[in-house]
Amino acid sequence: MADGTIQLAPFQAPPSGATEPLDAYALRADFPILQTMTRHGRQLVYLDSAATSQKPLAVIAAMDRYYREYNANVHRGIYEIGERATAAYEVARASIARLINAPDPHEVVYVRNATEAINLVAYSWGRRNIGRGDAIVLTEMEHHANLVPWQILVQEKDGDLEFIPITDEGVLRLDVYEVLLRLRPKLVAFTQVSNTLGTITQAREIIDMAHAAGALVLVDGAQAVPHLPVDVQALGADFYVFSGHKMLGPTGSGALWARRELLEEMPPFMAGGEMIREVHLRRSEWNRIPWKFEAGTPDISAAIGLGVAADYLGALGMDRVRAHELDLTTYALEALRREIPQLALYGPPADVRGGVIPFNVPGVHPHDVATVLDRSGIAIRAGHHCTMPLHERLDLAATARASFSVYSTREDVDALVAGLRDVIRIFGVPADA
Amino acid sequence: MDDLYRDYILEHYRRPHNFGVIESPTASYEGSNPLCGDRITMMLEIHDGVVADVGFTGRGCAVSQASASLLTDEIRGKPVADLQKLVADDVLELLGIEISPARLKCALLSLDTLEHALAEQLSGSTAAAGPANATASADA
């Protein structure tokens, strides 16, 4: 697998009882980009994995190999490389299904990213099932991808949007949610892990309550799949979306998982070739799922890369990934509080938080913080992180954000602390700010 | 250490020149970069086609605020005709540091706001707020 060969053999689960912690230092060798020097002559300290994750050699090599050795269109070729491309494309689908414990790979639809997946559901399921006066329940901290498509839908259908509020720490208020459910919404859509605050939401509870109230549930797993063990069956979700590029896969890859009955009932999203079984001049018959939702030639190399990324994470063991990031986040929060007491830190405690740390240096705009850190080779994100309503709720113009992945280490955190000390010094932030 | 944050830039950020409200300005505009939260309100008092007084208020990153401070110093006492000839490079020269493409909008917010203020004044409409990248009125 490390050399990018496509595994057609059954997946090798990590040895049971693999309890040794993840060795991030050893893993870093798999990620060539982490060895690069930035233009200021410093080694890259990448703390923006929530924006996009770096890719292991196995993923890069697999995609390169597809183009070098068996590039061909899928589902068509009656020749060797066509068959090989098709096999790789569909084997990758099975790998993805396995990572999220989907019961059947036919329930996994390839999309370009989580945003596209949500738009697909809004378009295909939403237009048929949301009518005048129907409510959709979201949360105050959704990424724009899980907000704007629903805004457009309810605008068109004259429906309503309601929002589960958060506490100031970023925890969802389930007491208010219970009241919102009395509106008998058709759909509840929420994030499993907040990309800005890092909050790991009470997903199972939210889903159970939604179903009891007669609503379907869409879970935005973009920040969950890379960082937690995800089991769509155990969760009980109806729709689950995530992006490949956030989980060590290439950009342009992603998946929508949905229950078979839903996918079979839903009309197509994009139309054209591949998603049909038969085409006549005035009518066509749709293909079976999942291909009904995969029109046109797909991003084959991206799908293959995503499959390898899924296998890579599966081999690491998502329990160990979570343990690693919990340890790192705990370390980071403690170090930041101790070394930079002036820092404003947002979000919940480490044990209910994914590896995401938003913060502000008093009196210094996040852009300036990010620029100073960039001089030391440190990459963080500054802005609103596609959660403008959340920033409004917290009365913040913008935040800086550091985020972790499997290759992040305590040294990365130490570098961040040192960089923030520079910010404090350059901007003369007082000790009691 | 950091050329972007040279002492004088930080000085203009911490103690901006011409910071404050002008009562009954001749021209005024509130510009902002909504994506990052920088905002600048530029106020001008114009007598006989010359900038008699100028002030700004705002909040945002060091680059945006320092740029406004430097720009207001530059235009004080100048004829309005000169102001209309200002281009992005003039502002960048005032800042005197390398601005990366990602920070360009921060650096140019002050100029954008100034241009809107002048355009509104010429078209005779009252001061209005709006995002910095909105197109200027047709009569400008």
Interface residues (C-beta under 8 A of the other chain):
Chain A: V364 H365 P366 H367 D368 T371 V372 R375 A382 G383 H384 A397 A398 D422 I426 F427 G428
Chain B: M1 D2 L4 Y5 L10 R14 L35 C36 G37 D38 R59 G60 C61 A62 V63 S100 R103 C106
